[in-house]
Amino acid sequence: MLNVELLDLTDEPISHIARCARVSHRSEGTGPEADAQLVRKLIGWGHLSILEFAHATFLVEGLSRACANQLTRHRLASFVQESQRYVDVGDRELVQPSTVAESEFRDEAAELYDKARSLYRKLVKAGVPKEDARYVLPIGAETQLVMNVNFREARHIIDLRGSRHAQWEIRSLAQQMLAILRKDAPAAFDDLEVSA
Ligand SMILES: Cc1cc2nc3c(=O)[nH]c(=O)nc-3n(C[C@H](O)[C@H](O)[C@H](O)COP(=O)(O)OP(=O)(O)OC[C@H]3O[C@@H](n4cnc5c(N)ncnc54)[C@H](O)[C@@H]3O)c2cc1C
């Protein structure tokens, strides 16, 4: 099951962004309230480059390869993804969209994945390199990755991937990212919404 965990975050990110911003903006006031107000103002003005001074690192587990392919298109984030070349992934679960899981083909889909996994294991056991055996696995197979992202890019990803035009799985990922970032850096994220 898709799970997003925060591994690392810039210390006191809102105060850090505000402190950097004050080098160029001689805004009045200091302290958490003034910092949050300044960050909200900058976002309102579209001065988003200042958000690049804060970063978050997430561990994302239980996502499909299909979803990972979508996420890793974001070029300004940094990723490390579980390698199917070096890791034996014969025990990974299948991510099932509800449209498949609730359809009359649910059992057929599960059987197909079991067969693919079993063939993968047989190939590896027979000495076929994991990097080649993986070709029999479907795009719904689970993977995991670490993503490091600055706050500007995090907003961009949440905005694009949290929209109702995005697919359910990456939308759920955007939702979890937003919930974490809103808690730890509300002034930089509480204006964003993710479609249900
Ligand atoms: C609903 C949806 C459907 C999609 N469908 C498809 C599809 O069918 N096929 C497909 O191939 N992709 C598809 N994508 C992926 C999409 O085309 C982008 O590759 C992906 O969303 C990354 O977006 P980005 O380039 O804005 O973001 P990032 O790579 O995260 O970059 C962030 C921003 O930085 C700037 N930037 C980054 N790199 C450059 C650069 N080299 N030059 C100038 N500015 C740059 C841009 O302003 C960019 O918006 C889809 C995405 C969504 C959300």
The ligand as a Tripos MOL2 file, in Angstrom:
@<TRIPOS>MOLECULE
LIG
   53    58     1     0     0
SMALL
NO_CHARGES

@<TRIPOS>ATOM
      1 C1         -2.2600   14.7840  -16.0000 C.3       1 LIG1
      2 C2         -0.9330   14.5240  -16.6330 C.ar      1 LIG1
      3 C3         -0.8600   13.7790  -17.7900 C.ar      1 LIG1
      4 C4          0.3750   13.5410  -18.4050 C.ar      1 LIG1
      5 N1          0.4190   12.8020  -19.5450 N.ar      1 LIG1
      6 C5          1.5970   12.5860  -20.1660 C.ar      1 LIG1
      7 C6          1.6930   11.8420  -21.3830 C.ar      1 LIG1
      8 O1          0.6970   11.3830  -21.8990 O.2       1 LIG1
      9 N2          2.9110   11.6470  -21.9330 N.ar      1 LIG1
     10 C7          4.0620   12.1710  -21.3860 C.ar      1 LIG1
     11 O2          5.1520   11.9760  -21.9400 O.2       1 LIG1
     12 N3          4.0110   12.8620  -20.2400 N.ar      1 LIG1
     13 C8          2.8250   13.0960  -19.6180 C.ar      1 LIG1
     14 N4          2.7980   13.8060  -18.4400 N.ar      1 LIG1
     15 C9          4.0670   14.2660  -17.8720 C.3       1 LIG1
     16 C10         4.3500   15.7380  -18.2060 C.3       1 LIG1
     17 O3          4.4220   15.9480  -19.6010 O.3       1 LIG1
     18 C11         5.6480   16.2110  -17.5460 C.3       1 LIG1
     19 O4          6.7440   15.4970  -18.0660 O.3       1 LIG1
     20 C12         5.6530   16.0230  -16.0590 C.3       1 LIG1
     21 O5          4.4270   16.3940  -15.5040 O.3       1 LIG1
     22 C13         6.7570   16.8850  -15.4560 C.3       1 LIG1
     23 O6          6.3100   18.2230  -15.5280 O.3       1 LIG1
     24 P1          7.2320   19.4750  -15.6390 P.3       1 LIG1
     25 O7          8.0960   19.3640  -16.8250 O.co2     1 LIG1
     26 O8          6.3580   20.6980  -15.5140 O.co2     1 LIG1
     27 O9          7.9570   19.3720  -14.2480 O.3       1 LIG1
     28 P2          9.4520   19.2860  -13.7430 P.3       1 LIG1
     29 O10        10.3210   18.4180  -14.5590 O.co2     1 LIG1
     30 O11         9.2020   18.9240  -12.3350 O.co2     1 LIG1
     31 O12         9.9710   20.7540  -13.8750 O.3       1 LIG1
     32 C14         9.4260   21.7920  -13.0740 C.3       1 LIG1
     33 C15         9.4040   23.0700  -13.8930 C.3       1 LIG1
     34 O13        10.7540   23.4690  -14.1390 O.3       1 LIG1
     35 C16        10.8350   24.0480  -15.4270 C.3       1 LIG1
     36 N5         11.7350   23.2210  -16.2420 N.ar      1 LIG1
     37 C17        12.2280   21.9890  -15.9400 C.ar      1 LIG1
     38 N6         13.0470   21.5630  -16.8890 N.ar      1 LIG1
     39 C18        13.0850   22.5290  -17.8200 C.ar      1 LIG1
     40 C19        13.7470   22.6750  -19.0730 C.ar      1 LIG1
     41 N7         14.5570   21.7360  -19.5560 N.pl3     1 LIG1
     42 N8         13.5540   23.8100  -19.7690 N.ar      1 LIG1
     43 C20        12.7490   24.7780  -19.3070 C.ar      1 LIG1
     44 N9         12.0640   24.7140  -18.1390 N.ar      1 LIG1
     45 C21        12.2450   23.5970  -17.4000 C.ar      1 LIG1
     46 C22         9.4280   24.0780  -16.0030 C.3       1 LIG1
     47 O14         8.8340   25.3050  -15.6780 O.3       1 LIG1
     48 C23         8.7350   22.9590  -15.2580 C.3       1 LIG1
     49 O15         7.3280   23.1090  -15.1820 O.3       1 LIG1
     50 C24         1.5670   14.0630  -17.8320 C.ar      1 LIG1
     51 C25         1.4850   14.8130  -16.6540 C.ar      1 LIG1
     52 C26         0.2690   15.0500  -16.0620 C.ar      1 LIG1
     53 C27         0.2220   15.8600  -14.7880 C.3       1 LIG1
@<TRIPOS>BOND
     1     1     2 1
     2     2     3 ar
     3     2    52 ar
     4     3     4 ar
     5     4     5 ar
     6     4    50 ar
     7     5     6 ar
     8     6     7 ar
     9     6    13 1
    10     7     8 2
    11     7     9 ar
    12     9    10 ar
    13    10    11 2
    14    10    12 ar
    15    12    13 ar
    16    13    14 ar
    17    14    15 1
    18    14    50 ar
    19    15    16 1
    20    16    17 1
    21    16    18 1
    22    18    19 1
    23    18    20 1
    24    20    21 1
    25    20    22 1
    26    22    23 1
    27    23    24 1
    28    24    25 2
    29    24    26 1
    30    24    27 1
    31    27    28 1
    32    28    29 2
    33    28    30 1
    34    28    31 1
    35    31    32 1
    36    32    33 1
    37    33    34 1
    38    33    48 1
    39    34    35 1
    40    35    36 1
    41    35    46 1
    42    36    37 ar
    43    36    45 ar
    44    37    38 ar
    45    38    39 ar
    46    39    40 ar
    47    39    45 ar
    48    40    41 1
    49    40    42 ar
    50    42    43 ar
    51    43    44 ar
    52    44    45 ar
    53    46    47 1
    54    46    48 1
    55    48    49 1
    56    50    51 ar
    57    51    52 ar
    58    52    53 1
@<TRIPOS>SUBSTRUCTURE
     1 LIG1         1 GROUP 0 **** ****
